[in-house]
């Protein structure tokens, strides 16, 4: 069945928001029906109100589909203009089913 | 299947999707699948100052399981038609 698959995002940089509110950025290497995904060269962006966004290197990562809220296509142009070190925000709330 | 078909008819329209983490994302409906996963284009987060987490995202895939509401354009729903269709589905005919 055709629909919003992730085919078009393979080998592109994506920004994933997980159900526990984390933001993980990496290159999409694979996915399946259940939205399980494989990310390469990934890092987590940790938001806080006390300091700018912290980057945590994660490397090769598999995220289980159950735990995924959003898969966003990261616009490299827009992203390069972001000043992460001065960006402050509360971490995202976890998903409550 | 009913709501899958229903959302397919809304492709191309502007909708706001509210997630179960309180994030609300507005964008043009690009596609839907059987799980009601949604793809939006030209997205913006409704309260960008509070939620700057998706500032560099313009197109996104939202997992159906985390959607709380989909806000539709006012003329996007034919209530009579949907009413009949849901009744028919409930009867199983």
N, CA and C atoms of all chains as a GROMACS GRO file, in nm:
protein
  570
    1UNK      N    1   0.085  -0.121   0.000
    1UNK     CA    2   0.000   0.000   0.000
    1UNK      C    3   0.088   0.125   0.000
    2UNK      N    4   0.062   0.216  -0.089
    2UNK     CA    5   0.145   0.337  -0.092
    2UNK      C    6   0.097   0.432   0.018
    3UNK      N    7   0.186   0.514   0.063
    3UNK     CA    8   0.152   0.605   0.172
    3UNK      C    9   0.275   0.679   0.216
    4UNK      N   10   0.270   0.728   0.338
    4UNK     CA   11   0.383   0.809   0.382
    4UNK      C   12   0.502   0.725   0.426
    5UNK      N   13   0.560   0.649   0.335
    5UNK     CA   14   0.679   0.571   0.368
    5UNK      C   15   0.798   0.662   0.392
    6UNK      N   16   0.907   0.601   0.433
    6UNK     CA   17   1.027   0.680   0.460
    6UNK      C   18   1.132   0.661   0.351
    7UNK      N   19   1.093   0.594   0.240
    7UNK     CA   20   1.187   0.567   0.130
    7UNK      C   21   1.262   0.693   0.087
    8UNK      N   22   1.184   0.801   0.073
    8UNK     CA   23   1.242   0.924   0.018
    8UNK      C   24   1.345   0.986   0.111
    9UNK      N   25   1.350   0.938   0.237
    9UNK     CA   26   1.442   1.000   0.332
    9UNK      C   27   1.570   0.919   0.353
   10UNK      N   28   1.577   0.802   0.288
   10UNK     CA   29   1.695   0.717   0.307
   10UNK      C   30   1.820   0.792   0.259
   11UNK      N   31   1.926   0.781   0.339
   11UNK     CA   32   2.054   0.849   0.314
   11UNK      C   33   2.048   1.000   0.334
   12UNK      N   34   1.936   1.047   0.388
   12UNK     CA   35   1.926   1.190   0.421
   12UNK      C   36   1.936   1.208   0.572
   13UNK      N   37   1.969   1.330   0.613
   13UNK     CA   38   1.974   1.359   0.756
   13UNK      C   39   1.833   1.383   0.807
   14UNK      N   40   1.796   1.311   0.912
   14UNK     CA   41   1.663   1.327   0.969
   14UNK      C   42   1.673   1.363   1.117
   15UNK      N   43   1.566   1.421   1.165
   15UNK     CA   44   1.556   1.458   1.306
   15UNK      C   45   1.440   1.380   1.366
   16UNK      N   46   1.472   1.294   1.461
   16UNK     CA   47   1.369   1.207   1.518
   16UNK      C   48   1.331   1.258   1.657
   17UNK      N   49   1.202   1.263   1.684
   17UNK     CA   50   1.158   1.293   1.820
   17UNK      C   51   1.096   1.165   1.876
   18UNK      N   52   1.148   1.122   1.991
   18UNK     CA   53   1.104   0.996   2.048
   18UNK      C   54   0.991   1.021   2.148
   19UNK      N   55   0.926   0.913   2.188
   19UNK     CA   56   0.812   0.926   2.280
   19UNK      C   57   0.853   0.980   2.416
   20UNK      N   58   0.980   0.962   2.454
   20UNK     CA   59   1.022   1.017   2.583
   20UNK      C   60   1.077   1.159   2.567
   21UNK      N   61   1.058   1.218   2.448
   21UNK     CA   62   1.090   1.359   2.430
   21UNK      C   63   1.232   1.388   2.384
   22UNK      N   64   1.308   1.286   2.350
   22UNK     CA   65   1.444   1.311   2.301
   22UNK      C   66   1.445   1.349   2.154
   23UNK      N   67   1.547   1.420   2.115
   23UNK     CA   68   1.564   1.460   1.975
   23UNK      C   69   1.696   1.402   1.926
   24UNK      N   70   1.687   1.310   1.831
   24UNK     CA   71   1.806   1.245   1.778
   24UNK      C   72   1.819   1.276   1.629
   25UNK      N   73   1.937   1.322   1.590
   25UNK     CA   74   1.961   1.360   1.452
   25UNK      C   75   2.065   1.265   1.392
   26UNK      N   76   2.036   1.214   1.272
   26UNK     CA   77   2.132   1.123   1.209
   26UNK      C   78   2.091   1.094   1.066
   27UNK      N   79   2.170   1.010   1.001
   27UNK     CA   80   2.140   0.976   0.861
   27UNK      C   81   2.058   0.847   0.857
   28UNK      N   82   1.943   0.853   0.791
   28UNK     CA   83   1.854   0.736   0.785
   28UNK      C   84   1.914   0.629   0.694
   29UNK      N   85   1.938   0.511   0.751
   29UNK     CA   86   1.997   0.402   0.673
   29UNK      C   87   1.895   0.294   0.641
   30UNK      N   88   1.793   0.282   0.724
   30UNK     CA   89   1.694   0.179   0.697
   30UNK      C   90   1.573   0.194   0.787
   31UNK      N   91   1.464   0.128   0.747
   31UNK     CA   92   1.341   0.134   0.826
   31UNK      C   93   1.255   0.015   0.786
   32UNK      N   94   1.149  -0.009   0.861
   32UNK     CA   95   1.056  -0.115   0.822
   32UNK      C   96   0.912  -0.072   0.848
   33UNK      N   97   0.821  -0.165   0.828
   33UNK     CA   98   0.677  -0.143   0.842
   33UNK      C   99   0.638  -0.080   0.976
   34UNK      N  100   0.711  -0.124   1.083
   34UNK     CA  101   0.676  -0.081   1.219
   34UNK      C  102   0.745   0.050   1.255
   35UNK      N  103   0.804   0.116   1.155
   35UNK     CA  104   0.880   0.241   1.175
   35UNK      C  105   1.005   0.222   1.262
   36UNK      N  106   1.052   0.096   1.278
   36UNK     CA  107   1.184   0.080   1.338
   36UNK      C  108   1.280   0.147   1.243
   37UNK      N  109   1.380   0.220   1.295
   37UNK     CA  110   1.472   0.286   1.203
   37UNK      C  111   1.618   0.267   1.244
   38UNK      N  112   1.703   0.272   1.144
   38UNK     CA  113   1.848   0.265   1.166
   38UNK      C  114   1.907   0.401   1.130
   39UNK      N  115   1.980   0.458   1.224
   39UNK     CA  116   2.042   0.588   1.204
   39UNK      C  117   2.193   0.573   1.210
   40UNK      N  118   2.261   0.640   1.118
   40UNK     CA  119   2.407   0.638   1.121
   40UNK      C  120   2.457   0.777   1.158
   41UNK      N  121   2.576   0.780   1.217
   41UNK     CA  122   2.640   0.907   1.256
   41UNK      C  123   2.543   0.995   1.334
   42UNK      N  124   2.473   0.934   1.428
   42UNK     CA  125   2.369   1.009   1.498
   42UNK      C  126   2.421   1.080   1.622
   43UNK      N  127   2.349   1.184   1.658
   43UNK     CA  128   2.376   1.253   1.785
   43UNK      C  129   2.244   1.298   1.845
   44UNK      N  130   2.245   1.312   1.977
   44UNK     CA  131   2.126   1.362   2.044
   44UNK      C  132   2.144   1.511   2.070
   45UNK      N  133   2.035   1.586   2.056
   45UNK     CA  134   2.037   1.729   2.091
   45UNK      C  135   1.959   1.744   2.221
   46UNK      N  136   2.032   1.783   2.324
   46UNK     CA  137   1.970   1.792   2.456
   46UNK      C  138   1.934   1.937   2.485
   47UNK      N  139   1.804   1.963   2.497
   47UNK     CA  140   1.755   2.099   2.523
   47UNK      C  141   1.744   2.124   2.672
   48UNK      N  142   1.782   2.243   2.715
   48UNK     CA  143   1.760   2.281   2.854
   48UNK      C  144   1.741   2.432   2.861
   49UNK      N  145   1.689   2.477   2.974
   49UNK     CA  146   1.665   2.621   2.990
   49UNK      C  147   1.786   2.690   3.052
   50UNK      N  148   1.878   2.611   3.105
   50UNK     CA  149   1.993   2.670   3.174
   50UNK      C  150   2.109   2.700   3.081
   51UNK      N  151   2.125   2.620   2.977
   51UNK     CA  152   2.235   2.640   2.884
   51UNK      C  153   2.188   2.608   2.743
   52UNK      N  154   2.274   2.636   2.644
   52UNK     CA  155   2.237   2.609   2.505
   52UNK      C  156   2.221   2.460   2.482
   53UNK      N  157   2.190   2.424   2.358
   53UNK     CA  158   2.168   2.283   2.324
   53UNK      C  159   2.300   2.205   2.330
   54UNK      N  160   2.300   2.094   2.404
   54UNK     CA  161   2.418   2.008   2.414
   54UNK      C  162   2.408   1.897   2.310
   55UNK      N  163   2.521   1.865   2.247
   55UNK     CA  164   2.522   1.755   2.151
   55UNK      C  165   2.589   1.633   2.213
   56UNK      N  166   2.523   1.520   2.204
   56UNK     CA  167   2.577   1.394   2.257
   56UNK      C  168   2.596   1.300   2.139
   57UNK      N  169   2.718   1.256   2.117
   57UNK     CA  170   2.743   1.167   2.003
   57UNK      C  171   2.694   1.026   2.036
   58UNK      N  172   2.615   0.968   1.945
   58UNK     CA  173   2.559   0.835   1.967
   58UNK      C  174   2.612   0.732   1.866
   59UNK      N  175   2.648   0.777   1.746
   59UNK     CA  176   2.696   0.684   1.643
   59UNK      C  177   2.585   0.609   1.575
   60UNK      N  178   2.606   0.480   1.551
   60UNK     CA  179   2.506   0.397   1.482
   60UNK      C  180   2.398   0.359   1.583
   61UNK      N  181   2.272   0.382   1.547
   61UNK     CA  182   2.164   0.367   1.643
   61UNK      C  183   2.044   0.301   1.578
   62UNK      N  184   1.979   0.215   1.652
   62UNK     CA  185   1.851   0.161   1.604
   62UNK      C  186   1.744   0.207   1.702
   63UNK      N  187   1.637   0.264   1.650
   63UNK     CA  188   1.528   0.308   1.736
   63UNK      C  189   1.405   0.225   1.705
   64UNK      N  190   1.347   0.170   1.808
   64UNK     CA  191   1.227   0.088   1.789
   64UNK      C  192   1.108   0.177   1.755
   65UNK      N  193   1.030   0.132   1.659
   65UNK     CA  194   0.919   0.212   1.607
   65UNK      C  195   0.820   0.258   1.712
   66UNK      N  196   0.792   0.171   1.807
   66UNK     CA  197   0.701   0.203   1.918
   66UNK      C  198   0.736   0.334   1.986
   67UNK      N  199   0.866   0.362   1.987
   67UNK     CA  200   0.920   0.474   2.064
   67UNK      C  201   0.938   0.601   1.981
   68UNK      N  202   0.885   0.599   1.857
   68UNK     CA  203   0.906   0.715   1.768
   68UNK      C  204   0.780   0.799   1.756
   69UNK      N  205   0.794   0.930   1.771
   69UNK     CA  206   0.681   1.021   1.750
   69UNK      C  207   0.688   1.084   1.611
   70UNK      N  208   0.801   1.149   1.583
   70UNK     CA  209   0.813   1.224   1.459
   70UNK      C  210   0.946   1.192   1.390
   71UNK      N  211   0.939   1.178   1.258
   71UNK     CA  212   1.061   1.171   1.178
   71UNK      C  213   1.058   1.292   1.086
   72UNK      N  214   1.147   1.386   1.108
   72UNK     CA  215   1.147   1.508   1.028
   72UNK      C  216   1.265   1.510   0.933
   73UNK      N  217   1.241   1.563   0.812
   73UNK     CA  218   1.349   1.580   0.716
   73UNK      C  219   1.425   1.706   0.756
   74UNK      N  220   1.554   1.690   0.789
   74UNK     CA  221   1.631   1.805   0.837
   74UNK      C  222   1.678   1.888   0.717
   75UNK      N  223   1.636   2.012   0.712
   75UNK     CA  224   1.679   2.102   0.605
   75UNK      C  225   1.817   2.156   0.643
   76UNK      N  226   1.921   2.109   0.572
   76UNK     CA  227   2.060   2.141   0.609
   76UNK      C  228   2.083   2.292   0.606
   77UNK      N  229   2.021   2.356   0.508
   77UNK     CA  230   2.034   2.502   0.493
   77UNK      C  231   1.981   2.573   0.618
   78UNK      N  232   1.858   2.539   0.656
   78UNK     CA  233   1.798   2.600   0.775
   78UNK      C  234   1.879   2.565   0.900
   79UNK      N  235   1.924   2.440   0.906
   79UNK     CA  236   1.994   2.393   1.024
   79UNK      C  237   2.128   2.464   1.043
   80UNK      N  238   2.193   2.498   0.930
   80UNK     CA  239   2.323   2.562   0.941
   80UNK      C  240   2.311   2.706   0.993
   81UNK      N  241   2.191   2.762   0.982
   81UNK     CA  242   2.169   2.899   1.032
   81UNK      C  243   2.124   2.901   1.178
   82UNK      N  244   2.100   2.782   1.234
   82UNK     CA  245   2.058   2.776   1.374
   82UNK      C  246   2.178   2.794   1.466
   83UNK      N  247   2.163   2.877   1.567
   83UNK     CA  248   2.269   2.890   1.665
   83UNK      C  249   2.229   2.807   1.788
   84UNK      N  250   2.267   2.679   1.782
   84UNK     CA  251   2.224   2.586   1.887
   84UNK      C  252   2.276   2.625   2.026
   85UNK      N  253   2.396   2.687   2.028
   85UNK     CA  254   2.457   2.718   2.159
   85UNK      C  255   2.379   2.825   2.234
   86UNK      N  256   2.295   2.902   2.161
   86UNK     CA  257   2.218   3.004   2.232
   86UNK      C  258   2.070   2.970   2.241
   87UNK      N  259   2.034   2.852   2.189
   87UNK     CA  260   1.893   2.811   2.188
   87UNK      C  261   1.858   2.744   2.320
   88UNK      N  262   1.761   2.801   2.389
   88UNK     CA  263   1.720   2.746   2.517
   88UNK      C  264   1.573   2.709   2.514
   89UNK      N  265   1.540   2.594   2.565
   89UNK     CA  266   1.400   2.552   2.571
   89UNK      C  267   1.386   2.438   2.668
   90UNK      N  268   1.265   2.421   2.718
   90UNK     CA  269   1.238   2.305   2.802
   90UNK      C  270   1.248   2.181   2.714
   91UNK      N  271   1.293   2.070   2.769
   91UNK     CA  272   1.289   1.946   2.692
   91UNK      C  273   1.143   1.916   2.656
   92UNK      N  274   1.120   1.846   2.545
   92UNK     CA  275   0.982   1.811   2.507
   92UNK      C  276   0.923   1.716   2.610
   93UNK      N  277   0.793   1.728   2.628
   93UNK     CA  278   0.726   1.639   2.721
   93UNK      C  279   0.717   1.498   2.661
   94UNK      N  280   0.712   1.395   2.746
   94UNK     CA  281   0.694   1.260   2.692
   94UNK      C  282   0.552   1.244   2.640
   95UNK      N  283   0.535   1.149   2.550
   95UNK     CA  284   0.402   1.116   2.498
   95UNK      C  285   0.325   1.041   2.607
   96UNK      N  286   0.201   1.084   2.630
   96UNK     CA  287   0.115   1.011   2.724
   96UNK      C  288  -0.004   0.954   2.648
   97UNK      N  289  -0.007   0.822   2.638
   97UNK     CA  290  -0.112   0.757   2.556
   97UNK      C  291  -0.246   0.754   2.628
   98UNK      N  292  -1.077   0.143   0.801
   98UNK     CA  293  -1.060   0.174   0.658
   98UNK      C  294  -1.131   0.304   0.621
   99UNK      N  295  -1.240   0.331   0.695
   99UNK     CA  296  -1.321   0.449   0.666
   99UNK      C  297  -1.242   0.578   0.684
  100UNK      N  298  -1.174   0.587   0.796
  100UNK     CA  299  -1.101   0.711   0.822
  100UNK      C  300  -0.975   0.721   0.739
  101UNK      N  301  -0.922   0.606   0.698
  101UNK     CA  302  -0.809   0.606   0.604
  101UNK      C  303  -0.854   0.672   0.473
  102UNK      N  304  -0.968   0.627   0.420
  102UNK     CA  305  -1.021   0.686   0.296
  102UNK      C  306  -1.052   0.833   0.316
  103UNK      N  307  -1.108   0.862   0.433
  103UNK     CA  308  -1.145   1.000   0.462
  103UNK      C  309  -1.023   1.092   0.459
  104UNK      N  310  -0.915   1.048   0.524
  104UNK     CA  311  -0.794   1.131   0.526
  104UNK      C  312  -0.730   1.140   0.388
  105UNK      N  313  -0.745   1.033   0.308
  105UNK     CA  314  -0.688   1.038   0.173
  105UNK      C  315  -0.753   1.150   0.091
  106UNK      N  316  -0.882   1.173   0.117
  106UNK     CA  317  -0.951   1.281   0.046
  106UNK      C  318  -0.903   1.418   0.089
  107UNK      N  319  -0.840   1.424   0.205
  107UNK     CA  320  -0.795   1.554   0.256
  107UNK      C  321  -0.653   1.590   0.211
  108UNK      N  322  -0.590   1.500   0.135
  108UNK     CA  323  -0.454   1.525   0.088
  108UNK      C  324  -0.448   1.658   0.013
  109UNK      N  325  -0.348   1.737   0.044
  109UNK     CA  326  -0.333   1.867  -0.021
  109UNK      C  327  -0.390   1.981   0.061
  110UNK      N  328  -0.469   1.945   0.164
  110UNK     CA  329  -0.529   2.049   0.247
  110UNK      C  330  -0.438   2.083   0.365
  111UNK      N  331  -0.463   2.200   0.422
  111UNK     CA  332  -0.386   2.245   0.537
  111UNK      C  333  -0.451   2.192   0.665
  112UNK      N  334  -0.372   2.121   0.747
  112UNK     CA  335  -0.427   2.067   0.872
  112UNK      C  336  -0.331   2.097   0.988
  113UNK      N  337  -0.384   2.088   1.110
  113UNK     CA  338  -0.300   2.099   1.228
  113UNK      C  339  -0.309   1.967   1.303
  114UNK      N  340  -0.195   1.907   1.329
  114UNK     CA  341  -0.193   1.780   1.399
  114UNK      C  342  -0.143   1.804   1.541
  115UNK      N  343  -0.227   1.767   1.639
  115UNK     CA  344  -0.184   1.780   1.777
  115UNK      C  345  -0.140   1.643   1.827
  116UNK      N  346  -0.020   1.641   1.885
  116UNK     CA  347   0.038   1.514   1.929
  116UNK      C  348   0.012   1.490   2.077
  117UNK      N  349   0.036   1.366   2.118
  117UNK     CA  350   0.014   1.330   2.258
  117UNK      C  351   0.124   1.382   2.350
  118UNK      N  352   0.220   1.458   2.294
  118UNK     CA  353   0.316   1.526   2.381
  118UNK      C  354   0.287   1.677   2.381
  119UNK      N  355   0.167   1.714   2.339
  119UNK     CA  356   0.117   1.852   2.337
  119UNK      C  357   0.172   1.940   2.225
  120UNK      N  358   0.263   1.884   2.145
  120UNK     CA  359   0.316   1.958   2.031
  120UNK      C  360   0.207   1.967   1.924
  121UNK      N  361   0.190   2.085   1.864
  121UNK     CA  362   0.094   2.097   1.754
  121UNK      C  363   0.170   2.142   1.630
  122UNK      N  364   0.150   2.070   1.520
  122UNK     CA  365   0.223   2.099   1.397
  122UNK      C  366   0.124   2.127   1.286
  123UNK      N  367   0.145   2.239   1.217
  123UNK     CA  368   0.057   2.275   1.107
  123UNK      C  369   0.131   2.252   0.976
  124UNK      N  370   0.061   2.203   0.876
  124UNK     CA  371   0.125   2.180   0.748
  124UNK      C  372   0.027   2.127   0.646
  125UNK      N  373   0.076   2.109   0.524
  125UNK     CA  374  -0.008   2.056   0.417
  125UNK      C  375  -0.003   1.904   0.419
  126UNK      N  376  -0.120   1.842   0.422
  126UNK     CA  377  -0.127   1.696   0.426
  126UNK      C  378  -0.072   1.638   0.296
  127UNK      N  379   0.035   1.560   0.308
  127UNK     CA  380   0.099   1.502   0.188
  127UNK      C  381   0.050   1.359   0.163
  128UNK      N  382   0.043   1.280   0.269
  128UNK     CA  383  -0.009   1.144   0.253
  128UNK      C  384  -0.044   1.081   0.387
  129UNK      N  385  -0.119   0.973   0.379
  129UNK     CA  386  -0.162   0.898   0.497
  129UNK      C  387  -0.149   0.750   0.462
  130UNK      N  388  -0.130   0.664   0.561
  130UNK     CA  389  -0.132   0.521   0.531
  130UNK      C  390  -0.232   0.450   0.623
  131UNK      N  391  -0.233   0.318   0.615
  131UNK     CA  392  -0.331   0.237   0.688
  131UNK      C  393  -0.325   0.255   0.839
  132UNK      N  394  -0.205   0.291   0.890
  132UNK     CA  395  -0.193   0.311   1.035
  132UNK      C  396  -0.230   0.453   1.075
  133UNK      N  397  -0.272   0.532   0.977
  133UNK     CA  398  -0.296   0.675   0.995
  133UNK      C  399  -0.169   0.749   1.033
  134UNK      N  400  -0.054   0.695   0.991
  134UNK     CA  401   0.068   0.775   0.992
  134UNK      C  402   0.045   0.889   0.895
  135UNK      N  403   0.100   1.005   0.926
  135UNK     CA  404   0.072   1.124   0.845
  135UNK      C  405   0.202   1.187   0.800
  136UNK      N  406   0.206   1.229   0.674
  136UNK     CA  407   0.320   1.306   0.627
  136UNK      C  408   0.273   1.448   0.597
  137UNK      N  409   0.343   1.545   0.655
  137UNK     CA  410   0.308   1.686   0.633
  137UNK      C  411   0.422   1.756   0.559
  138UNK      N  412   0.385   1.853   0.476
  138UNK     CA  413   0.484   1.935   0.408
  138UNK      C  414   0.469   2.079   0.453
  139UNK      N  415   0.580   2.153   0.439
  139UNK     CA  416   0.577   2.295   0.476
  139UNK      C  417   0.530   2.315   0.620
  140UNK      N  418   0.589   2.238   0.709
  140UNK     CA  419   0.540   2.237   0.847
  140UNK      C  420   0.593   2.353   0.929
  141UNK      N  421   0.513   2.393   1.025
  141UNK     CA  422   0.563   2.481   1.130
  141UNK      C  423   0.494   2.442   1.262
  142UNK      N  424   0.572   2.452   1.368
  142UNK     CA  425   0.518   2.418   1.499
  142UNK      C  426   0.435   2.537   1.545
  143UNK      N  427   0.319   2.511   1.604
  143UNK     CA  428   0.227   2.619   1.636
  143UNK      C  429   0.286   2.717   1.739
  144UNK      N  430   0.349   2.667   1.845
  144UNK     CA  431   0.414   2.758   1.940
  144UNK      C  432   0.566   2.743   1.929
  145UNK      N  433   0.623   2.815   1.829
  145UNK     CA  434   0.764   2.794   1.799
  145UNK      C  435   0.859   2.843   1.907
  146UNK      N  436   0.815   2.943   1.984
  146UNK     CA  437   0.904   2.994   2.090
  146UNK      C  438   0.918   2.893   2.202
  147UNK      N  439   0.806   2.826   2.231
  147UNK     CA  440   0.809   2.726   2.337
  147UNK      C  441   0.873   2.595   2.289
  148UNK      N  442   0.852   2.564   2.160
  148UNK     CA  443   0.904   2.439   2.105
  148UNK      C  444   0.994   2.463   1.984
  149UNK      N  445   1.120   2.502   2.008
  149UNK     CA  446   1.210   2.528   1.894
  149UNK      C  447   1.278   2.401   1.843
  150UNK      N  448   1.228   2.285   1.885
  150UNK     CA  449   1.296   2.159   1.856
  150UNK      C  450   1.289   2.118   1.709
  151UNK      N  451   1.199   2.180   1.634
  151UNK     CA  452   1.185   2.139   1.494
  151UNK      C  453   1.203   2.257   1.399
  152UNK      N  454   1.285   2.352   1.440
  152UNK     CA  455   1.304   2.474   1.360
  152UNK      C  456   1.361   2.445   1.221
  153UNK      N  457   1.442   2.341   1.209
  153UNK     CA  458   1.502   2.315   1.077
  153UNK      C  459   1.434   2.200   1.004
  154UNK      N  460   1.309   2.173   1.042
  154UNK     CA  461   1.232   2.068   0.973
  154UNK      C  462   1.118   2.131   0.895
  155UNK      N  463   1.109   2.098   0.767
  155UNK     CA  464   1.002   2.152   0.683
  155UNK      C  465   0.904   2.045   0.637
  156UNK      N  466   0.951   1.920   0.635
  156UNK     CA  467   0.865   1.808   0.596
  156UNK      C  468   0.879   1.703   0.703
  157UNK      N  469   0.767   1.647   0.748
  157UNK     CA  470   0.784   1.544   0.850
  157UNK      C  471   0.681   1.432   0.841
  158UNK      N  472   0.722   1.322   0.903
  158UNK     CA  473   0.641   1.202   0.912
  158UNK      C  474   0.597   1.191   1.058
  159UNK      N  475   0.468   1.178   1.082
  159UNK     CA  476   0.418   1.167   1.220
  159UNK      C  477   0.359   1.029   1.238
  160UNK      N  478   0.402   0.959   1.341
  160UNK     CA  479   0.353   0.823   1.363
  160UNK      C  480   0.207   0.830   1.411
  161UNK      N  481   0.122   0.750   1.348
  161UNK     CA  482  -0.020   0.755   1.379
  161UNK      C  483  -0.050   0.735   1.527
  162UNK      N  484   0.033   0.654   1.594
  162UNK     CA  485   0.008   0.620   1.734
  162UNK      C  486   0.024   0.738   1.830
  163UNK      N  487   0.087   0.847   1.785
  163UNK     CA  488   0.107   0.959   1.877
  163UNK      C  489   0.017   1.079   1.846
  164UNK      N  490  -0.075   1.060   1.750
  164UNK     CA  491  -0.164   1.169   1.713
  164UNK      C  492  -0.282   1.176   1.811
  165UNK      N  493  -0.306   1.293   1.866
  165UNK     CA  494  -0.422   1.311   1.955
  165UNK      C  495  -0.539   1.367   1.874
  166UNK      N  496  -0.516   1.477   1.804
  166UNK     CA  497  -0.622   1.536   1.720
  166UNK      C  498  -0.566   1.574   1.584
  167UNK      N  499  -0.654   1.576   1.485
  167UNK     CA  500  -0.621   1.640   1.358
  167UNK      C  501  -0.725   1.750   1.338
  168UNK      N  502  -0.680   1.874   1.333
  168UNK     CA  503  -0.773   1.984   1.309
  168UNK      C  504  -0.784   2.005   1.159
  169UNK      N  505  -0.910   2.004   1.111
  169UNK     CA  506  -0.935   2.005   0.967
  169UNK      C  507  -0.981   2.142   0.922
  170UNK      N  508  -0.968   2.169   0.793
  170UNK     CA  509  -1.028   2.292   0.742
  170UNK      C  510  -1.180   2.281   0.759
  171UNK      N  511  -1.248   2.391   0.789
  171UNK     CA  512  -1.392   2.387   0.818
  171UNK      C  513  -1.474   2.320   0.706
  172UNK      N  514  -1.433   2.340   0.582
  172UNK     CA  515  -1.510   2.281   0.472
  172UNK      C  516  -1.455   2.143   0.434
  173UNK      N  517  -1.367   2.089   0.518
  173UNK     CA  518  -1.304   1.961   0.486
  173UNK      C  519  -1.387   1.841   0.526
  174UNK      N  520  -1.500   1.866   0.590
  174UNK     CA  521  -1.579   1.753   0.635
  174UNK      C  522  -1.725   1.767   0.593
  175UNK      N  523  -1.772   1.662   0.524
  175UNK     CA  524  -1.914   1.655   0.489
  175UNK      C  525  -1.979   1.568   0.596
  176UNK      N  526  -2.039   1.632   0.696
  176UNK     CA  527  -2.088   1.561   0.813
  176UNK      C  528  -2.192   1.454   0.776
  177UNK      N  529  -2.284   1.491   0.688
  177UNK     CA  530  -2.389   1.395   0.646
  177UNK      C  531  -2.329   1.268   0.589
  178UNK      N  532  -2.233   1.288   0.499
  178UNK     CA  533  -2.169   1.176   0.430
  178UNK      C  534  -2.097   1.086   0.529
  179UNK      N  535  -2.023   1.149   0.621
  179UNK     CA  536  -1.946   1.074   0.720
  179UNK      C  537  -2.040   1.001   0.817
  180UNK      N  538  -2.147   1.068   0.851
  180UNK     CA  539  -2.250   1.011   0.938
  180UNK      C  540  -2.302   0.881   0.879
  181UNK      N  541  -2.345   0.887   0.754
  181UNK     CA  542  -2.398   0.770   0.684
  181UNK      C  543  -2.294   0.661   0.677
  182UNK      N  544  -2.173   0.699   0.643
  182UNK     CA  545  -2.066   0.600   0.625
  182UNK      C  546  -2.033   0.530   0.756
  183UNK      N  547  -2.029   0.605   0.865
  183UNK     CA  548  -1.998   0.542   0.995
  183UNK      C  549  -2.110   0.450   1.038
  184UNK      N  550  -2.234   0.489   1.011
  184UNK     CA  551  -2.348   0.404   1.045
  184UNK      C  552  -2.343   0.273   0.968
  185UNK      N  553  -2.312   0.288   0.839
  185UNK     CA  554  -2.305   0.169   0.753
  185UNK      C  555  -2.196   0.076   0.803
  186UNK      N  556  -2.081   0.135   0.842
  186UNK     CA  557  -1.969   0.055   0.891
  186UNK      C  558  -2.006  -0.015   1.022
  187UNK      N  559  -2.079   0.057   1.109
  187UNK     CA  560  -2.119   0.001   1.238
  187UNK      C  561  -2.214  -0.117   1.219
  188UNK      N  562  -2.298  -0.106   1.115
  188UNK     CA  563  -2.392  -0.216   1.085
  188UNK      C  564  -2.320  -0.334   1.022
  189UNK      N  565  -2.203  -0.304   0.968
  189UNK     CA  566  -2.124  -0.408   0.904
  189UNK      C  567  -2.172  -0.445   0.766
  190UNK      N  568  -2.240  -0.352   0.699
  190UNK     CA  569  -2.287  -0.380   0.562
  190UNK      C  570  -2.227  -0.285   0.461
   0.00000   0.00000   0.00000
